[in-house]
Amino acid sequence: MTKLFARFVKNESGATAIEYGLIAALIALAIMVGAGQLGNSLDAKFKDLASTLDGAG
């Protein structure tokens, strides 16, 4: 029984998988936030461009 417990404590493959999962989730979150900010910036730029073109016509 103690050998089984010692082997369980030494096994770090589950912890590594959780760490990789957390890293992947953080990267995905950063991409989503960055893409959202880029989309908002592009939307504002195109609205500004459209209003400028409306004023020129």
Predicted model as a PDB file, atoms N, CA, C, CB and O in Angstrom, pLDDT in the B-factor column:
MODEL        1                                                                  
ATOM      1  N   MET A   1       0.822  -1.196   0.000  1.00 78.00           N  
ATOM      2  CA  MET A   1       0.000   0.000   0.000  1.00 78.00           C  
ATOM      3  C   MET A   1       0.865   1.259   0.000  1.00 78.00           C  
ATOM      4  CB  MET A   1      -0.935  -0.001   1.206  1.00 78.00           C  
ATOM      5  O   MET A   1       0.553   2.228  -0.692  1.00 78.00           O  
ATOM      6  N   THR A   2       1.949   1.246   0.773  1.00 84.00           N  
ATOM      7  CA  THR A   2       2.808   2.428   0.809  1.00 84.00           C  
ATOM      8  C   THR A   2       3.519   2.637  -0.522  1.00 84.00           C  
ATOM      9  CB  THR A   2       3.832   2.305   1.933  1.00 84.00           C  
ATOM     10  O   THR A   2       3.773   3.776  -0.912  1.00 84.00           O  
ATOM     11  N   LYS A   3       3.848   1.535  -1.235  1.00 84.00           N  
ATOM     12  CA  LYS A   3       4.478   1.671  -2.549  1.00 84.00           C  
ATOM     13  C   LYS A   3       3.507   2.317  -3.537  1.00 84.00           C  
ATOM     14  CB  LYS A   3       4.944   0.294  -3.074  1.00 84.00           C  
ATOM     15  O   LYS A   3       3.902   3.148  -4.354  1.00 84.00           O  
ATOM     16  N   LEU A   4       2.243   1.928  -3.452  1.00 79.00           N  
ATOM     17  CA  LEU A   4       1.230   2.499  -4.329  1.00 79.00           C  
ATOM     18  C   LEU A   4       1.070   3.995  -4.059  1.00 79.00           C  
ATOM     19  CB  LEU A   4      -0.114   1.772  -4.143  1.00 79.00           C  
ATOM     20  O   LEU A   4       0.983   4.794  -4.992  1.00 79.00           O  
ATOM     21  N   PHE A   5       1.033   4.365  -2.797  1.00 75.00           N  
ATOM     22  CA  PHE A   5       0.900   5.778  -2.426  1.00 75.00           C  
ATOM     23  C   PHE A   5       2.128   6.576  -2.861  1.00 75.00           C  
ATOM     24  CB  PHE A   5       0.691   5.918  -0.907  1.00 75.00           C  
ATOM     25  O   PHE A   5       1.996   7.693  -3.362  1.00 75.00           O  
ATOM     26  N   ALA A   6       3.320   6.009  -2.672  1.00 79.00           N  
ATOM     27  CA  ALA A   6       4.560   6.691  -3.071  1.00 79.00           C  
ATOM     28  C   ALA A   6       4.605   6.876  -4.579  1.00 79.00           C  
ATOM     29  CB  ALA A   6       5.795   5.899  -2.599  1.00 79.00           C  
ATOM     30  O   ALA A   6       5.047   7.921  -5.058  1.00 79.00           O  
ATOM     31  N   ARG A   7       4.156   5.879  -5.336  1.00 79.00           N  
ATOM     32  CA  ARG A   7       4.133   5.997  -6.787  1.00 79.00           C  
ATOM     33  C   ARG A   7       3.120   7.061  -7.224  1.00 79.00           C  
ATOM     34  CB  ARG A   7       3.798   4.638  -7.432  1.00 79.00           C  
ATOM     35  O   ARG A   7       3.369   7.811  -8.168  1.00 79.00           O  
ATOM     36  N   PHE A   8       1.990   7.119  -6.537  1.00 71.00           N  
ATOM     37  CA  PHE A   8       0.971   8.124  -6.845  1.00 71.00           C  
ATOM     38  C   PHE A   8       1.501   9.535  -6.586  1.00 71.00           C  
ATOM     39  CB  PHE A   8      -0.300   7.873  -6.011  1.00 71.00           C  
ATOM     40  O   PHE A   8       1.247  10.443  -7.378  1.00 71.00           O  
ATOM     41  N   VAL A   9       2.229   9.729  -5.493  1.00 71.00           N  
ATOM     42  CA  VAL A   9       2.768  11.043  -5.160  1.00 71.00           C  
ATOM     43  C   VAL A   9       3.835  11.462  -6.169  1.00 71.00           C  
ATOM     44  CB  VAL A   9       3.351  11.039  -3.741  1.00 71.00           C  
ATOM     45  O   VAL A   9       3.928  12.642  -6.506  1.00 71.00           O  
ATOM     46  N   LYS A  10       4.633  10.528  -6.652  1.00 76.00           N  
ATOM     47  CA  LYS A  10       5.699  10.843  -7.603  1.00 76.00           C  
ATOM     48  C   LYS A  10       5.176  11.091  -9.016  1.00 76.00           C  
ATOM     49  CB  LYS A  10       6.710   9.722  -7.629  1.00 76.00           C  
ATOM     50  O   LYS A  10       5.841  11.754  -9.811  1.00 76.00           O  
ATOM     51  N   ASN A  11       4.007  10.572  -9.334  1.00 74.00           N  
ATOM     52  CA  ASN A  11       3.449  10.718 -10.678  1.00 74.00           C  
ATOM     53  C   ASN A  11       2.987  12.158 -10.878  1.00 74.00           C  
ATOM     54  CB  ASN A  11       2.271   9.726 -10.905  1.00 74.00           C  
ATOM     55  O   ASN A  11       2.083  12.627 -10.187  1.00 74.00           O  
ATOM     56  N   GLU A  12       3.611  12.856 -11.826  1.00 74.00           N  
ATOM     57  CA  GLU A  12       3.283  14.254 -12.075  1.00 74.00           C  
ATOM     58  C   GLU A  12       2.642  14.475 -13.442  1.00 74.00           C  
ATOM     59  CB  GLU A  12       4.525  15.098 -11.957  1.00 74.00           C  
ATOM     60  O   GLU A  12       2.495  15.620 -13.871  1.00 74.00           O  
ATOM     61  N   SER A  13       2.260  13.412 -14.127  1.00 75.00           N  
ATOM     62  CA  SER A  13       1.704  13.563 -15.472  1.00 75.00           C  
ATOM     63  C   SER A  13       0.359  14.281 -15.441  1.00 75.00           C  
ATOM     64  CB  SER A  13       1.549  12.197 -16.139  1.00 75.00           C  
ATOM     65  O   SER A  13       0.063  15.054 -16.352  1.00 75.00           O  
ATOM     66  N   GLY A  14      -0.453  14.053 -14.431  1.00 75.00           N  
ATOM     67  CA  GLY A  14      -1.728  14.755 -14.329  1.00 75.00           C  
ATOM     68  C   GLY A  14      -1.539  16.237 -14.091  1.00 75.00           C  
ATOM     69  O   GLY A  14      -2.252  17.058 -14.670  1.00 75.00           O  
ATOM     70  N   ALA A  15      -0.589  16.586 -13.247  1.00 77.00           N  
ATOM     71  CA  ALA A  15      -0.319  17.995 -12.972  1.00 77.00           C  
ATOM     72  C   ALA A  15       0.206  18.691 -14.219  1.00 77.00           C  
ATOM     73  CB  ALA A  15       0.685  18.139 -11.820  1.00 77.00           C  
ATOM     74  O   ALA A  15      -0.135  19.845 -14.478  1.00 77.00           O  
ATOM     75  N   THR A  16       1.020  18.005 -14.978  1.00 85.00           N  
ATOM     76  CA  THR A  16       1.555  18.589 -16.206  1.00 85.00           C  
ATOM     77  C   THR A  16       0.433  18.841 -17.205  1.00 85.00           C  
ATOM     78  CB  THR A  16       2.623  17.670 -16.823  1.00 85.00           C  
ATOM     79  O   THR A  16       0.410  19.882 -17.862  1.00 85.00           O  
ATOM     80  N   ALA A  17      -0.494  17.900 -17.324  1.00 86.00           N  
ATOM     81  CA  ALA A  17      -1.616  18.067 -18.241  1.00 86.00           C  
ATOM     82  C   ALA A  17      -2.482  19.253 -17.825  1.00 86.00           C  
ATOM     83  CB  ALA A  17      -2.460  16.785 -18.296  1.00 86.00           C  
ATOM     84  O   ALA A  17      -2.953  20.007 -18.677  1.00 86.00           O  
ATOM     85  N   ILE A  18      -2.690  19.419 -16.537  1.00 89.00           N  
ATOM     86  CA  ILE A  18      -3.475  20.555 -16.039  1.00 89.00           C  
ATOM     87  C   ILE A  18      -2.751  21.861 -16.331  1.00 89.00           C  
ATOM     88  CB  ILE A  18      -3.740  20.417 -14.521  1.00 89.00           C  
ATOM     89  O   ILE A  18      -3.385  22.841 -16.725  1.00 89.00           O  
ATOM     90  N   GLU A  19      -1.447  21.892 -16.148  1.00 92.00           N  
ATOM     91  CA  GLU A  19      -0.678  23.102 -16.437  1.00 92.00           C  
ATOM     92  C   GLU A  19      -0.760  23.463 -17.912  1.00 92.00           C  
ATOM     93  CB  GLU A  19       0.782  22.920 -16.022  1.00 92.00           C  
ATOM     94  O   GLU A  19      -0.943  24.631 -18.256  1.00 92.00           O  
ATOM     95  N   TYR A  20      -0.625  22.466 -18.791  1.00 93.00           N  
ATOM     96  CA  TYR A  20      -0.743  22.736 -20.226  1.00 93.00           C  
ATOM     97  C   TYR A  20      -2.144  23.223 -20.571  1.00 93.00           C  
ATOM     98  CB  TYR A  20      -0.405  21.478 -21.043  1.00 93.00           C  
ATOM     99  O   TYR A  20      -2.305  24.097 -21.423  1.00 93.00           O  
ATOM    100  N   GLY A  21      -3.151  22.669 -19.922  1.00 93.00           N  
ATOM    101  CA  GLY A  21      -4.523  23.118 -20.147  1.00 93.00           C  
ATOM    102  C   GLY A  21      -4.722  24.559 -19.729  1.00 93.00           C  
ATOM    103  O   GLY A  21      -5.385  25.325 -20.428  1.00 93.00           O  
ATOM    104  N   LEU A  22      -4.155  24.934 -18.598  1.00 95.00           N  
ATOM    105  CA  LEU A  22      -4.260  26.323 -18.128  1.00 95.00           C  
ATOM    106  C   LEU A  22      -3.527  27.280 -19.065  1.00 95.00           C  
ATOM    107  CB  LEU A  22      -3.695  26.452 -16.704  1.00 95.00           C  
ATOM    108  O   LEU A  22      -4.018  28.372 -19.350  1.00 95.00           O  
ATOM    109  N   ILE A  23      -2.372  26.876 -19.536  1.00 96.00           N  
ATOM    110  CA  ILE A  23      -1.624  27.723 -20.468  1.00 96.00           C  
ATOM    111  C   ILE A  23      -2.410  27.906 -21.761  1.00 96.00           C  
ATOM    112  CB  ILE A  23      -0.235  27.113 -20.766  1.00 96.00           C  
ATOM    113  O   ILE A  23      -2.488  29.015 -22.292  1.00 96.00           O  
ATOM    114  N   ALA A  24      -2.990  26.824 -22.268  1.00 97.00           N  
ATOM    115  CA  ALA A  24      -3.782  26.914 -23.496  1.00 97.00           C  
ATOM    116  C   ALA A  24      -4.999  27.806 -23.291  1.00 97.00           C  
ATOM    117  CB  ALA A  24      -4.224  25.517 -23.956  1.00 97.00           C  
ATOM    118  O   ALA A  24      -5.359  28.571 -24.186  1.00 97.00           O  
ATOM    119  N   ALA A  25      -5.635  27.719 -22.130  1.00 97.00           N  
ATOM    120  CA  ALA A  25      -6.798  28.559 -21.854  1.00 97.00           C  
ATOM    121  C   ALA A  25      -6.402  30.032 -21.780  1.00 97.00           C  
ATOM    122  CB  ALA A  25      -7.471  28.126 -20.546  1.00 97.00           C  
ATOM    123  O   ALA A  25      -7.129  30.890 -22.281  1.00 97.00           O  
ATOM    124  N   LEU A  26      -5.276  30.332 -21.168  1.00 98.00           N  
ATOM    125  CA  LEU A  26      -4.820  31.723 -21.087  1.00 98.00           C  
ATOM    126  C   LEU A  26      -4.454  32.274 -22.463  1.00 98.00           C  
ATOM    127  CB  LEU A  26      -3.617  31.833 -20.145  1.00 98.00           C  
ATOM    128  O   LEU A  26      -4.739  33.432 -22.767  1.00 98.00           O  
ATOM    129  N   ILE A  27      -3.830  31.454 -23.285  1.00 98.00           N  
ATOM    130  CA  ILE A  27      -3.494  31.898 -24.642  1.00 98.00           C  
ATOM    131  C   ILE A  27      -4.765  32.154 -25.438  1.00 98.00           C  
ATOM    132  CB  ILE A  27      -2.612  30.850 -25.362  1.00 98.00           C  
ATOM    133  O   ILE A  27      -4.857  33.149 -26.157  1.00 98.00           O  
ATOM    134  N   ALA A  28      -5.748  31.264 -25.317  1.00 98.00           N  
ATOM    135  CA  ALA A  28      -7.017  31.451 -26.026  1.00 98.00           C  
ATOM    136  C   ALA A  28      -7.721  32.720 -25.552  1.00 98.00           C  
ATOM    137  CB  ALA A  28      -7.933  30.230 -25.823  1.00 98.00           C  
ATOM    138  O   ALA A  28      -8.291  33.451 -26.362  1.00 98.00           O  
ATOM    139  N   LEU A  29      -7.684  32.982 -24.261  1.00 98.00           N  
ATOM    140  CA  LEU A  29      -8.299  34.199 -23.719  1.00 98.00           C  
ATOM    141  C   LEU A  29      -7.596  35.441 -24.258  1.00 98.00           C  
ATOM    142  CB  LEU A  29      -8.253  34.190 -22.176  1.00 98.00           C  
ATOM    143  O   LEU A  29      -8.251  36.417 -24.624  1.00 98.00           O  
ATOM    144  N   ALA A  30      -6.276  35.409 -24.309  1.00 98.00           N  
ATOM    145  CA  ALA A  30      -5.527  36.558 -24.833  1.00 98.00           C  
ATOM    146  C   ALA A  30      -5.850  36.799 -26.303  1.00 98.00           C  
ATOM    147  CB  ALA A  30      -4.017  36.340 -24.657  1.00 98.00           C  
ATOM    148  O   ALA A  30      -5.972  37.946 -26.733  1.00 98.00           O  
ATOM    149  N   ILE A  31      -5.987  35.727 -27.072  1.00 97.00           N  
ATOM    150  CA  ILE A  31      -6.333  35.874 -28.490  1.00 97.00           C  
ATOM    151  C   ILE A  31      -7.728  36.463 -28.633  1.00 97.00           C  
ATOM    152  CB  ILE A  31      -6.250  34.515 -29.218  1.00 97.00           C  
ATOM    153  O   ILE A  31      -7.944  37.345 -29.465  1.00 97.00           O  
ATOM    154  N   MET A  32      -8.677  35.989 -27.833  1.00 97.00           N  
ATOM    155  CA  MET A  32     -10.045  36.506 -27.924  1.00 97.00           C  
ATOM    156  C   MET A  32     -10.114  37.976 -27.551  1.00 97.00           C  
ATOM    157  CB  MET A  32     -10.975  35.703 -27.025  1.00 97.00           C  
ATOM    158  O   MET A  32     -10.798  38.752 -28.219  1.00 97.00           O  
ATOM    159  N   VAL A  33      -9.419  38.368 -26.499  1.00 97.00           N  
ATOM    160  CA  VAL A  33      -9.427  39.771 -26.087  1.00 97.00           C  
ATOM    161  C   VAL A  33      -8.746  40.639 -27.147  1.00 97.00           C  
ATOM    162  CB  VAL A  33      -8.724  39.940 -24.719  1.00 97.00           C  
ATOM    163  O   VAL A  33      -9.247  41.708 -27.495  1.00 97.00           O  
ATOM    164  N   GLY A  34      -7.620  40.180 -27.648  1.00 97.00           N  
ATOM    165  CA  GLY A  34      -6.913  40.932 -28.681  1.00 97.00           C  
ATOM    166  C   GLY A  34      -7.729  41.071 -29.952  1.00 97.00           C  
ATOM    167  O   GLY A  34      -7.771  42.148 -30.547  1.00 97.00           O  
ATOM    168  N   ALA A  35      -8.377  39.997 -30.374  1.00 97.00           N  
ATOM    169  CA  ALA A  35      -9.204  40.053 -31.580  1.00 97.00           C  
ATOM    170  C   ALA A  35     -10.405  40.966 -31.366  1.00 97.00           C  
ATOM    171  CB  ALA A  35      -9.672  38.643 -31.980  1.00 97.00           C  
ATOM    172  O   ALA A  35     -10.820  41.675 -32.282  1.00 97.00           O  
ATOM    173  N   GLY A  36     -10.961  40.950 -30.164  1.00 96.00           N  
ATOM    174  CA  GLY A  36     -12.088  41.841 -29.872  1.00 96.00           C  
ATOM    175  C   GLY A  36     -11.679  43.301 -29.919  1.00 96.00           C  
ATOM    176  O   GLY A  36     -12.400  44.139 -30.460  1.00 96.00           O  
ATOM    177  N   GLN A  37     -10.523  43.602 -29.353  1.00 96.00           N  
ATOM    178  CA  GLN A  37     -10.036  44.983 -29.371  1.00 96.00           C  
ATOM    179  C   GLN A  37      -9.709  45.425 -30.799  1.00 96.00           C  
ATOM    180  CB  GLN A  37      -8.792  45.127 -28.473  1.00 96.00           C  
ATOM    181  O   GLN A  37      -9.987  46.562 -31.179  1.00 96.00           O  
ATOM    182  N   LEU A  38      -9.125  44.531 -31.579  1.00 97.00           N  
ATOM    183  CA  LEU A  38      -8.815  44.848 -32.972  1.00 97.00           C  
ATOM    184  C   LEU A  38     -10.100  45.087 -33.760  1.00 97.00           C  
ATOM    185  CB  LEU A  38      -7.994  43.713 -33.617  1.00 97.00           C  
ATOM    186  O   LEU A  38     -10.164  45.997 -34.586  1.00 97.00           O  
ATOM    187  N   GLY A  39     -11.115  44.277 -33.506  1.00 95.00           N  
ATOM    188  CA  GLY A  39     -12.394  44.457 -34.179  1.00 95.00           C  
ATOM    189  C   GLY A  39     -13.041  45.782 -33.828  1.00 95.00           C  
ATOM    190  O   GLY A  39     -13.578  46.462 -34.703  1.00 95.00           O  
ATOM    191  N   ASN A  40     -12.998  46.155 -32.560  1.00 96.00           N  
ATOM    192  CA  ASN A  40     -13.567  47.436 -32.145  1.00 96.00           C  
ATOM    193  C   ASN A  40     -12.811  48.605 -32.768  1.00 96.00           C  
ATOM    194  CB  ASN A  40     -13.551  47.554 -30.621  1.00 96.00           C  
ATOM    195  O   ASN A  40     -13.415  49.595 -33.182  1.00 96.00           O  
ATOM    196  N   SER A  41     -11.496  48.486 -32.830  1.00 96.00           N  
ATOM    197  CA  SER A  41     -10.684  49.541 -33.425  1.00 96.00           C  
ATOM    198  C   SER A  41     -10.970  49.682 -34.919  1.00 96.00           C  
ATOM    199  CB  SER A  41      -9.199  49.258 -33.198  1.00 96.00           C  
ATOM    200  O   SER A  41     -11.095  50.795 -35.430  1.00 96.00           O  
ATOM    201  N   LEU A  42     -11.072  48.560 -35.609  1.00 96.00           N  
ATOM    202  CA  LEU A  42     -11.378  48.606 -37.036  1.00 96.00           C  
ATOM    203  C   LEU A  42     -12.781  49.166 -37.275  1.00 96.00           C  
ATOM    204  CB  LEU A  42     -11.253  47.205 -37.656  1.00 96.00           C  
ATOM    205  O   LEU A  42     -12.987  49.930 -38.218  1.00 96.00           O  
ATOM    206  N   ASP A  43     -13.735  48.798 -36.443  1.00 96.00           N  
ATOM    207  CA  ASP A  43     -15.097  49.313 -36.572  1.00 96.00           C  
ATOM    208  C   ASP A  43     -15.113  50.829 -36.417  1.00 96.00           C  
ATOM    209  CB  ASP A  43     -16.023  48.662 -35.531  1.00 96.00           C  
ATOM    210  O   ASP A  43     -15.760  51.530 -37.196  1.00 96.00           O  
ATOM    211  N   ALA A  44     -14.410  51.330 -35.422  1.00 96.00           N  
ATOM    212  CA  ALA A  44     -14.354  52.779 -35.209  1.00 96.00           C  
ATOM    213  C   ALA A  44     -13.670  53.477 -36.391  1.00 96.00           C  
ATOM    214  CB  ALA A  44     -13.606  53.101 -33.895  1.00 96.00           C  
ATOM    215  O   ALA A  44     -14.105  54.547 -36.817  1.00 96.00           O  
ATOM    216  N   LYS A  45     -12.614  52.878 -36.913  1.00 97.00           N  
ATOM    217  CA  LYS A  45     -11.897  53.464 -38.047  1.00 97.00           C  
ATOM    218  C   LYS A  45     -12.784  53.519 -39.286  1.00 97.00           C  
ATOM    219  CB  LYS A  45     -10.624  52.665 -38.348  1.00 97.00           C  
ATOM    220  O   LYS A  45     -12.806  54.534 -39.983  1.00 97.00           O  
ATOM    221  N   PHE A  46     -13.516  52.444 -39.571  1.00 97.00           N  
ATOM    222  CA  PHE A  46     -14.397  52.428 -40.733  1.00 97.00           C  
ATOM    223  C   PHE A  46     -15.576  53.390 -40.570  1.00 97.00           C  
ATOM    224  CB  PHE A  46     -14.909  51.017 -40.978  1.00 97.00           C  
ATOM    225  O   PHE A  46     -16.015  53.996 -41.547  1.00 97.00           O  
ATOM    226  N   LYS A  47     -16.090  53.535 -39.353  1.00 96.00           N  
ATOM    227  CA  LYS A  47     -17.165  54.502 -39.126  1.00 96.00           C  
ATOM    228  C   LYS A  47     -16.663  55.924 -39.353  1.00 96.00           C  
ATOM    229  CB  LYS A  47     -17.732  54.357 -37.700  1.00 96.00           C  
ATOM    230  O   LYS A  47     -17.366  56.753 -39.931  1.00 96.00           O  
ATOM    231  N   ASP A  48     -15.450  56.201 -38.897  1.00 95.00           N  
ATOM    232  CA  ASP A  48     -14.846  57.515 -39.119  1.00 95.00           C  
ATOM    233  C   ASP A  48     -14.640  57.768 -40.608  1.00 95.00           C  
ATOM    234  CB  ASP A  48     -13.507  57.627 -38.372  1.00 95.00           C  
ATOM    235  O   ASP A  48     -14.915  58.862 -41.101  1.00 95.00           O  
ATOM    236  N   LEU A  49     -14.164  56.773 -41.309  1.00 95.00           N  
ATOM    237  CA  LEU A  49     -13.963  56.879 -42.747  1.00 95.00           C  
ATOM    238  C   LEU A  49     -15.291  57.093 -43.466  1.00 95.00           C  
ATOM    239  CB  LEU A  49     -13.267  55.625 -43.282  1.00 95.00           C  
ATOM    240  O   LEU A  49     -15.367  57.908 -44.386  1.00 95.00           O  
ATOM    241  N   ALA A  50     -16.337  56.377 -43.062  1.00 95.00           N  
ATOM    242  CA  ALA A  50     -17.648  56.523 -43.693  1.00 95.00           C  
ATOM    243  C   ALA A  50     -18.221  57.917 -43.462  1.00 95.00           C  
ATOM    244  CB  ALA A  50     -18.616  55.465 -43.159  1.00 95.00           C  
ATOM    245  O   ALA A  50     -18.800  58.513 -44.370  1.00 95.00           O  
ATOM    246  N   SER A  51     -18.061  58.433 -42.253  1.00 94.00           N  
ATOM    247  CA  SER A  51     -18.589  59.775 -41.986  1.00 94.00           C  
ATOM    248  C   SER A  51     -17.799  60.830 -42.754  1.00 94.00           C  
ATOM    249  CB  SER A  51     -18.551  60.079 -40.477  1.00 94.00           C  
ATOM    250  O   SER A  51     -18.370  61.825 -43.198  1.00 94.00           O  
ATOM    251  N   THR A  52     -16.491  60.624 -42.915  1.00 94.00           N  
ATOM    252  CA  THR A  52     -15.695  61.545 -43.708  1.00 94.00           C  
ATOM    253  C   THR A  52     -16.119  61.541 -45.171  1.00 94.00           C  
ATOM    254  CB  THR A  52     -14.227  61.195 -43.594  1.00 94.00           C  
ATOM    255  O   THR A  52     -16.218  62.594 -45.801  1.00 94.00           O  
ATOM    256  N   LEU A  53     -16.369  60.350 -45.706  1.00 94.00           N  
ATOM    257  CA  LEU A  53     -16.805  60.246 -47.091  1.00 94.00           C  
ATOM    258  C   LEU A  53     -18.212  60.813 -47.276  1.00 94.00           C  
ATOM    259  CB  LEU A  53     -16.761  58.792 -47.547  1.00 94.00           C  
ATOM    260  O   LEU A  53     -18.501  61.407 -48.316  1.00 94.00           O  
ATOM    261  N   ASP A  54     -19.088  60.643 -46.292  1.00 91.00           N  
ATOM    262  CA  ASP A  54     -20.430  61.235 -46.382  1.00 91.00           C  
ATOM    263  C   ASP A  54     -20.362  62.747 -46.382  1.00 91.00           C  
ATOM    264  CB  ASP A  54     -21.309  60.757 -45.226  1.00 91.00           C  
ATOM    265  O   ASP A  54     -21.126  63.405 -47.088  1.00 91.00           O  
ATOM    266  N   GLY A  55     -19.459  63.300 -45.602  1.00 87.00           N  
ATOM    267  CA  GLY A  55     -19.305  64.743 -45.532  1.00 87.00           C  
ATOM    268  C   GLY A  55     -18.698  65.330 -46.800  1.00 87.00           C  
ATOM    269  O   GLY A  55     -18.957  66.487 -47.130  1.00 87.00           O  
ATOM    270  N   ALA A  56     -17.902  64.556 -47.505  1.00 81.00           N  
ATOM    271  CA  ALA A  56     -17.234  65.049 -48.705  1.00 81.00           C  
ATOM    272  C   ALA A  56     -18.171  65.024 -49.917  1.00 81.00           C  
ATOM    273  CB  ALA A  56     -15.982  64.215 -48.991  1.00 81.00           C  
ATOM    274  O   ALA A  56     -17.949  65.746 -50.889  1.00 81.00           O  
ATOM    275  N   GLY A  57     -19.215  64.197 -49.859  1.00 65.00           N  
ATOM    276  CA  GLY A  57     -20.082  64.016 -51.033  1.00 65.00           C  
ATOM    277  C   GLY A  57     -21.173  64.971 -51.137  1.00 65.00           C  
ATOM    278  O   GLY A  57     -21.959  64.909 -52.083  1.00 65.00           O  
TER     279      GLY A  57                                                      
ENDMDL                                                                          
END                                                                             
